[in-house]
Amino acid sequence: MEARSESHPAGELPAGRMPVWALGLIPLALIAVALAAFAGLGAPGLGERRGPPVEELAVERTVLEPGRFVLTVRNDGPDAVEVAQVAVNDGYVPFTATDRRLGRLASEKLTVPYDWVEGEAYEIVLLTSTGAAITHAVDAAVETPDSDLGFFGLMALLGLYVGVIPVTLGMLWLPFVRRIGAAGLRILMAVTIGLLAFLALDATLEGLEVVAEGSQAFGGAALVLLGAGASFLAMAAVEAVMDARRERARAAGAGGLHLATLVAVGIGLHNLGEGLAIGSAYAVGALALGAFLVIGFAIHNTTEGLAIIAPVAARPPGLARLIALGLVAGAPAILGAWIGAAAFNASLAAFLLGAGAGAIVAVIRQLVPTIRDGEGRALHPASIAGIAAGVAVLYVTGLLVSV
């Protein structure tokens, strides 16, 4: 006797069978019952923890005002922390706070009256009620600028100098790029990949360094990876949408425009991180460092314009589109400077720097086919030399910047 297979219209189930959604809920219902039973039994084995409490405080922001320090601290540990005393350069000083006891993830501002001297170094020690000491250093005391409209205007101007102007000037290489031929263009695209690879590495390392100095309560170094993964997937989604329009764009004479746009977006996210560094440096009063960063980043970012115009060398777009690409790549430095100046947060900065790295990796994935030779090899002597040259260029210009 042959077995008979029965088919049922969509949405209809044979008698005695459960709906698919109900089958999916069964494991969730069972684990809920198990957890309820565990709680009902008093959570055996998870009672009051023995031993001393785990106290961790992170200083997220330091503001220097005439005659006082204002510290924003966050409880990074699993247990509540009570700040009992504050010492500055080994001398106990009074302080005020709305609530000296911080629960898990809670933050608080501590106002510490102290007649600090400009340019001097200070060590601030927070002592908890159990005797634990959390040390925070102020390397060179400088009054924190007021975050008024004029200050944010200055940040916008600095972002313009760092991001938009250097990238736009770098796009003036377009006439040179148009005359180097197909083989030269492949080498130039390899140089572009090298430039982007260095930027991705730089953003990742910078994100890890920034998050190591701040609160770890929101994921720490994992935030860099989460930002990278999120932006990589977002860029992949953008590329999928652009792929659907690629033929129409190519017919309109914009065959390389989608690659140039992706490069500009990736560079823009990286420049967002540079703006964060500049804004935060000025916000904490490190004016000399901020000025040095502006000069270094400006020279460093001029080469990024080359990476943007390389994909459109064969059929360059109009001036308006070139300007738009420059704004996409450079303007995020202004936004980053505003964020850094307003309320620099290490966790947010780490996530954004990771996002920049992930976006750049997604762009590199799209650029690899453009460097293949006649035999289909992406890694051949010319492309390897180009990639190495791109890395070397940004490494050398990067020596001008020390964050």
C-alpha positions, 0 to 999 in steps of 0.5 A, a space after each residue: 500500500 502506498 503512503 498518501 501525502 496530504 496537502 492543506 491550504 495555507 493557514 489551515 491545519 489538520 485536525 489534532 495538530 497545534 498551530 505553528 505559533 503555539 509550538 514556538 511558544 511552548 519552550 518559552 512557557 516551560 522556561 517561565 514555569 521553571 523560573 517561577 518555581 525557582 523563585 518560589 523555592 527562594 532561589 536556592 544557592 543565590 542567597 546573600 553573597 558572602 565576603 566584601 562588596 565589590 565596589 567600582 566607580 568610574 569618573 566619566 567627566 571632569 569639569 574644572 570651574 574656578 575654585 572647584 572640581 565637578 566630577 561625574 561618577 558612575 557605579 560600575 560594580 554590582 553592589 551599591 557604593 557610598 562615597 564617604 570622603 574625597 582627597 585631593 593631592 593627599 589632603 582630605 577636602 569637603 564635597 557635596 552631592 545629591 546622593 552619596 550612595 550610588 546603586 548599580 549603574 547610577 551616576 552622580 555629580 560630586 562638587 569638590 571645592 578646591 583652589 586649583 592652580 592652572 597648569 598644575 597636576 592633581 590626583 583626586 581620590 574617592 574613598 568609599 564607606 568600606 575604605 576602597 580608593 578610586 583614583 582620578 588624575 587631572 594632568 594639567 588643570 585648565 578651566 573648562 570652557 562654557 558650552 554656550 552658543 559661541 563655543 558650539 560655533 567654534 566646534 562647528 568651525 573646527 569640524 569644518 577645518 578638520 573634515 570638510 575642507 581637507 577632504 574636499 581639497 583631497 578631491 582635487 586629485 581627480 584630474 590626475 586620477 583620470 589620466 593614469 589608465 586602467 592599470 594605474 586605476 587598479 593600483 590607485 584603488 588598492 591604495 584606497 583599500 590600504 587607506 581605508 584599512 588603516 582607518 578601520 584599524 585606527 578607529 578600532 584601537 581608538 575605541 578600545 582606548 577610549 572605553 578603557 578609560 571610562 565606565 565598563 557598565 554598558 559593555 566596555 570593549 564589547 561596545 566597539 564590536 557591537 558598533 562595528 557589527 551594527 554599521 557593517 550590517 547597515 552598510 550591507 543593507 544600503 549596498 543591497 538597496 543600491 545594487 537594485 538600482 545599479 543598472 539604472 545608475 550605470 546607464 545614467 553615467 554614474 557607474 562608480 558613484 555608488 562605490 564613491 558614496 559608500 567610501 564617503 559614508 565610511 570615511 564620514 563615520 571615521 571623521 565623526 570619531 575624530 570630531 569626538 576627540 577634538 570636542 572632548 579635548 576642548 571641553 575639558 580645557 585641553 586647548 593646546 591638545 585640541 589645536 594640535 589635533 586640528 592640525 594633525 587631522 587636517 593633514 591626515 584627512 587630505 588623503 581621504 579625498 583621494 579615496 573618494 574620487 578614485 571609484 569615479 575617475 572613469 566617469 566623474 560626476 558633476 560638481 554638485 555631486 562631488 561637493 555632496 560626497 565631500 560633505 558626506 565624508 567631512 561634515 560628521 566631524 562637526 557633529 562629533 565635535 558637538 557631541 564631544 564638547 557637550 557631554 563626552 561619554 566614553 561608552 557612546 564614543 566607543 560605539 561610534 568609533 566601532 561603527 566607523 570601523 565596521 562601515 569601513 570594512 564593509 566598504 573595503 569588501 565592495 572595493 576588492 573586485 575593482 583591483 582584480 587583474 586579468 586573471 581574476 586575482 585580487 592580491 597580485 604584486 601591483 595591488 599588494 604594493 598599492 595597499 601597502 602604500 595606502 597604509 604607509 601614507 596614513 601611518 606617516 600622516 598619523 604620526 602627526 596626531 597623538 590623542 
